[in-house]
Amino acid sequence: MYGPRLVTCRALIFDFNGTLSDDESIMYRVFAELFADQGKPLGQADYVERLAGHSDEEIIRRWLGERPDMEALVARRVARYNELSSDGATISQGVRDAVWYAAARVPVAIVSGAAAAEIVPVIDAAGLAEAFVAIVASDHVADGKPHPEGYLAALDLLAAARGPLLPDEVTVFEDTEAGVGSAKAAGMQCVAIVGTMSADRLSEADEIADAIDVSLVERLLA
């Protein structure tokens, strides 16, 4: 773990792809298949460097340009992801334990550039659906990460469920540069998880960690 200790938080928010769900290799595979079908192959380095962490629409726009069939392409991407991931196996037992530890003490939410249609089956299969007070998916916002809209929407939902809450009382877990930027633009604290990107790409975060586990959550909530 790197960086200073964060102040105590009163709510936690998890990014989904690559953070809650260890699935960035699957995400790359799905986008690579989709883009190859469109005649523009995608390498893994380009995916990580240029696309990871953004919404489906933004990823497609960056690689293929503006498309009249955007909605259909996103639907294909989500359907293929569900074929590969809906059993919940991408959420490790250590992360599951950390989520439940947090949920027993503070409100917990998900903010993701993924569609609700792919998030919900995974957390259902992993036995985590009841842990989350709110899910803000790509379906629920006009502007994806690094825009702060998703995190600000989650703040409102958390406050509505549990009472007044300031942005800096919330700690976010993220794994990409765009995600960290989104959380910080919303005024929240952010712990970046190394894996999808190297630590130097995540330097805007308040803290950098190697993994999410109970000991990390316990410290944040102490």
N, C-alpha and C positions, 0 to 999 in steps of 0.2 A: 504494500500500500504506500502511496506517495501523497505528499501534500499535508496541509495543516488539518487539525481536527475541526469539524464543523460544529456550529452551535446546535443545541438541542432543537429538534423539529417537532411539529405537531401534526404533520401529515406526510405521507410518502406517495410519490407517483412513479410508476414504472413505464418506461418505453417498452414496446413489445418486441419487434424483430431485433434479434441480436442482443437483447438485454434480458427481458423476462424469458423469452423463447430463444434458445441457442440455435438459430435457424438461418443465419446470414448465408451459409453455404447453399442452403435450399433456395433462398431468395435469389442468389446469383444464378443458380441452375435454371430456375423458372424464367427469369428475365432473359437469360442467354438463349433458351429455347424459343421464347417469344420473338426476340429480335432476329434470330437466325431465320425464322419463318418470314420475316419482313425484309430479308436480304441485307441486313446490317449486323453481322456477328459482333458479340460483346465479349471482350476479354475480362478476366477476373480483376486485373489491376485497374482497368478503366471503371469497372463497377465500383470498386472500393474508393478510388480516387475522385470520381466525378458524380456518382449516383447514390451511393448508400446513404440512408437516412432521410431521403426526400420522399415525398408522396408518390404514389403510382403515376399520377398525371404528370408530375414534374420529371420523374425518371424517363417516362416515355417521350415527353417533350424535349428533354435534353438530348436523347439519343436518336429519335426518329423525326423530331420536329413536330409542329402542331398538326394534329390529325383529326379528320372529321369522324373517324371511327374510334375515338378515344375511349368512349364508354365500353365498347365491345372489347377492346384490347385489355382494359382493366378487368373486365369480367372474366376473360380468358386467363389472365394472370392469377386472379383469386381462385378460380376453379382448379387450376393446376396446383397451386399451393395447397389447397385443401386435400387434394389427392395424396400429397406427400407428407402432410403434417397433422392432420386432424385427430390423430390418436393421442396427442398430448405428450409424446415422448421427448419433444424438444425442450420441455421444461424439466430441469433436473430436480432430483429430490432435495438437494440443498437449497435451491431457489424456492421450491414449494414450502419448505420449512421456514424460510426467511419471510415469505409472504404471510404465512399464517401467524408467525410471531408478531409481525408488524400489525396485522389486522386485529389482533386481540388487544392492541394498545392505542392505535391511532387510525383515522380513516385512510384508506388506501385506494388509489385509482390507477388507471392505465391511460396514457396519452400516446397515440401512435399514428403514423402515416399509413398504416394498414387499414383495410376495410373491416368493419364490424363482422362481416360474414366470414372472415378468416380468424379473427381474434376469438370470438365466442366459442367455436367448436374446440379450439385448442385448450382454452382455460376450463371448459366443461370437462373435457376428457382428462385433464390433469387434476380435477377435483378442486379447482380454485375459484369457481364462479361466485360463490357466496362470500369470498374474501373482499371483493372490490365494491366500493360504494358507487363508483362511476367508471365508465369507459368512454373516452372521447376518441373516436376513430376518424379516418379520412372523410367518412360520410357526413360528419357533423360540423366540418369547418369549411370555410371558403379558401383559406390560405394555409398551406402545409408548412412544416418546419423548413427553414429556420424561423419563420414567422411565429410569434408567441401565441397566436390565437387559440391553439389547442390547450395549452397550459392555463391560459386565463379562463377558458371555458370550464376546465376541470376545477379550478379554484372556486368558481361560483357553485359548482355542483357539490363539492366537498363542504363548503360553507353552508349550503342549504341543508345538507344532511346532518352536520355536526355543530354548526354554530360559526360565528365570525372567525375568519382566518386571514392572516396577512400573507402576501407572497413569500416573504423571507422566512416564514415559519414552515415552509414546505421544502422538502428535499426530493430531488428528482434523480432517478438512475437513468443514464443514457450511455450509448455506445458509439455515437457518431458525432462528427463536428457540427453538422446541421442540428442535431438534437440538443447538444450542449448549448449551442447558440440560441435555440428556441427557449430553453429553460431559463437561461440567464436574461434574455430579453424580457421574460415575464417577471423578473425580479426574484426568482427562486434560487435556492442553493442547488448545486448539481454535483453528484458523484459520477464520474465517467468510468466505465468498465472497459478495460483493455481487451482487445480481441479482434473485433471487426477492424478497428484502426489502432495504430500505435499511440503511445502516450503523448508523443509530441504533437499529434493532430488533435489532441483533446485538452490542450493546455489551458483553455478558457474555463474549464471546470474548477470547482473549489477543491476537489480532491479526486485522485485517481486510484482505483482499486483493481485488483486482479480478478475478483469474482464477488458475486452477491451471496452472502451466507448469513446465518443467524448472528454470528459475532459482530459483523459489520452493522447490521440493523440494530442490534442491542446497544452498540456504542452510540449510534446516531440518536437513539431515543432516550439515552441515559440523562 
